[in-house]
Amino acid sequence: MKRLPVSHWSYGRILAGDKTATRRVIRHQPPLRRGARPFPVHELASYAPHQAGDVVALTTKHLRHKATGAAWDRATRLLRDGDGIISEHAYVGQHSPDWNSNPAFLMPVWAAVDCVRIDAVYSENLWDIDESEIVAEGIARLDPAPFTRFRKLWDSLNPKAPRRWEDNPAVYAYLFTLLPRAAAAEIIAREAAA
């Protein structure tokens, strides 16, 4: 099962139902062409790591226990071990020498709690985003300056060239639906058993 790493802010917006889209920078940026015709970025969607119909696990920055391998996710406050046992903990000692902090892309699938189904994938340049897409990205509808807020959020997550807003990178845009937690648990358990 594939993963979709997200920040804690994004995870919260997804669970609240406010975020139904995300963008990911295309790893190998298309070449810039000299002359009148730019590279057709919209033709790259078929190369995206996730395609329409895929079910992927949401993963976030998490803590792993050094001895047991148990994983604790700060966004959901759930603790899981390799047997799939879930318990809720408000806090796990982040500064304890028994726990390691790990980025979202290293979270094991069995430790994930939620899954999304990818409904559509397309590719575009980042600056092609419109206001309705910014709302789908989790920015509030009534925000007085949604483009400014999205740009600041983008740059906080992608601070280096060629991923910054000012670089106008080519991105994959994913539209998704959050699956019910019971269905996600069944899918994750089936994948972990395989």
FENGI-V543449 format. One record per residue. N is the residue number from 1. RES is the residue in three letters. SS is DSSP state (alpha for helix, beta for strand, coil for the rest). OMEGA is omega in whole degrees, 0 to 359 (* if undefined). BURIAL is + if it has 9 or more other ideal C-beta (glycine too) atoms within 8 Angstrom, else -. Layout:
BEGIN
[[N/RES/SS/OMEGA/BURIAL] [N/RES/SS/OMEGA/BURIAL]]
END
This chain:
BEGIN
[[1/MET/coil/180/+] [2/LYS/coil/180/-] [3/ARG/beta/171/+] [4/LEU/beta/181/+] [5/PRO/beta/178/+] [6/VAL/coil/176/+] [7/SER/coil/178/+] [8/HIS/alpha/178/+] [9/TRP/alpha/180/-] [10/SER/alpha/180/+] [11/TYR/alpha/178/+] [12/GLY/alpha/179/+] [13/ARG/alpha/178/+] [14/ILE/alpha/180/+] [15/LEU/alpha/178/+] [16/ALA/alpha/181/-] [17/GLY/coil/182/-] [18/ASP/coil/184/-] [19/LYS/coil/180/+] [20/THR/coil/180/-] [21/ALA/beta/174/+] [22/THR/beta/178/+] [23/ARG/beta/178/+] [24/ARG/beta/179/-] [25/VAL/beta/176/+] [26/ILE/coil/188/+] [27/ARG/coil/179/-] [28/HIS/coil/183/-] [29/GLN/coil/178/-] [30/PRO/coil/181/+] [31/PRO/coil/175/-] [32/LEU/coil/180/-] [33/ARG/coil/174/-] [34/ARG/coil/179/-] [35/GLY/coil/189/-] [36/ALA/coil/187/-] [37/ARG/coil/178/-] [38/PRO/coil/178/-] [39/PHE/coil/182/-] [40/PRO/coil/183/-] [41/VAL/alpha/183/+] [42/HIS/alpha/181/-] [43/GLU/alpha/185/-] [44/LEU/alpha/186/+] [45/ALA/alpha/181/+] [46/SER/alpha/179/-] [47/TYR/alpha/182/-] [48/ALA/coil/180/+] [49/PRO/coil/178/-] [50/HIS/coil/180/+] [51/GLN/coil/179/-] [52/ALA/coil/181/-] [53/GLY/coil/179/-] [54/ASP/coil/171/+] [55/VAL/beta/184/+] [56/VAL/beta/179/+] [57/ALA/beta/174/+] [58/LEU/beta/179/+] [59/THR/beta/181/+] [60/THR/coil/173/+] [61/LYS/coil/187/+] [62/HIS/beta/176/+] [63/LEU/beta/176/+] [64/ARG/beta/177/+] [65/HIS/beta/185/+] [66/LYS/coil/185/-] [67/ALA/coil/187/-] [68/THR/coil/183/-] [69/GLY/coil/179/-] [70/ALA/coil/182/+] [71/ALA/beta/177/+] [72/TRP/beta/181/+] [73/ASP/beta/182/+] [74/ARG/coil/182/+] [75/ALA/coil/182/-] [76/THR/coil/183/+] [77/ARG/coil/180/+] [78/LEU/beta/179/+] [79/LEU/beta/179/+] [80/ARG/beta/172/+] [81/ASP/coil/184/+] [82/GLY/coil/179/-] [83/ASP/coil/178/-] [84/GLY/coil/181/+] [85/ILE/coil/181/-] [86/ILE/beta/170/-] [87/SER/beta/183/-] [88/GLU/beta/178/-] [89/HIS/coil/181/+] [90/ALA/coil/183/-] [91/TYR/coil/172/-] [92/VAL/coil/187/+] [93/GLY/coil/181/-] [94/GLN/coil/184/-] [95/HIS/coil/177/-] [96/SER/coil/178/-] [97/PRO/coil/180/-] [98/ASP/coil/185/-] [99/TRP/beta/175/+] [100/ASN/beta/175/-] [101/SER/beta/183/-] [102/ASN/beta/178/+] [103/PRO/coil/184/-] [104/ALA/alpha/184/+] [105/PHE/alpha/177/-] [106/LEU/alpha/180/-] [107/MET/coil/179/+] [108/PRO/coil/182/-] [109/VAL/alpha/182/+] [110/TRP/alpha/179/+] [111/ALA/alpha/180/+] [112/ALA/coil/181/+] [113/VAL/coil/185/+] [114/ASP/coil/177/+] [115/CYS/beta/173/+] [116/VAL/beta/174/+] [117/ARG/beta/179/+] [118/ILE/beta/182/+] [119/ASP/beta/181/-] [120/ALA/beta/178/-] [121/VAL/beta/171/+] [122/TYR/beta/180/-] [123/SER/beta/181/+] [124/GLU/beta/170/+] [125/ASN/beta/185/+] [126/LEU/alpha/183/+] [127/TRP/alpha/179/-] [128/ASP/alpha/181/-] [129/ILE/coil/177/+] [130/ASP/coil/187/-] [131/GLU/alpha/179/-] [132/SER/alpha/177/-] [133/GLU/alpha/177/+] [134/ILE/alpha/176/+] [135/VAL/alpha/178/+] [136/ALA/alpha/177/+] [137/GLU/coil/176/+] [138/GLY/coil/177/+] [139/ILE/coil/185/+] [140/ALA/coil/179/-] [141/ARG/coil/185/-] [142/LEU/coil/178/-] [143/ASP/coil/183/-] [144/PRO/coil/181/-] [145/ALA/coil/185/-] [146/PRO/alpha/180/+] [147/PHE/alpha/179/-] [148/THR/alpha/180/-] [149/ARG/alpha/179/+] [150/PHE/alpha/180/+] [151/ARG/alpha/179/+] [152/LYS/alpha/178/-] [153/LEU/alpha/179/+] [154/TRP/alpha/182/+] [155/ASP/alpha/177/+] [156/SER/alpha/179/-] [157/LEU/alpha/183/-] [158/ASN/coil/188/+] [159/PRO/coil/186/-] [160/LYS/coil/175/-] [161/ALA/coil/3/-] [162/PRO/coil/185/-] [163/ARG/coil/185/+] [164/ARG/coil/176/+] [165/TRP/alpha/184/+] [166/GLU/alpha/179/-] [167/ASP/alpha/181/-] [168/ASN/coil/184/-] [169/PRO/coil/171/+] [170/ALA/beta/184/+] [171/VAL/beta/166/+] [172/TYR/beta/175/+] [173/ALA/beta/179/+] [174/TYR/beta/171/+] [175/LEU/beta/186/+] [176/PHE/beta/176/+] [177/THR/beta/176/-] [178/LEU/beta/178/+] [179/LEU/coil/175/+] [180/PRO/coil/185/-] [181/ARG/alpha/179/-] [182/ALA/alpha/178/-] [183/ALA/alpha/179/+] [184/ALA/alpha/180/+] [185/ALA/alpha/179/+] [186/GLU/alpha/180/-] [187/ILE/alpha/181/+] [188/ILE/alpha/179/+] [189/ALA/alpha/179/+] [190/ARG/alpha/179/-] [191/GLU/alpha/181/+] [192/ALA/alpha/180/+] [193/ALA/alpha/183/-] [194/ALA/coil/*/-]]
END
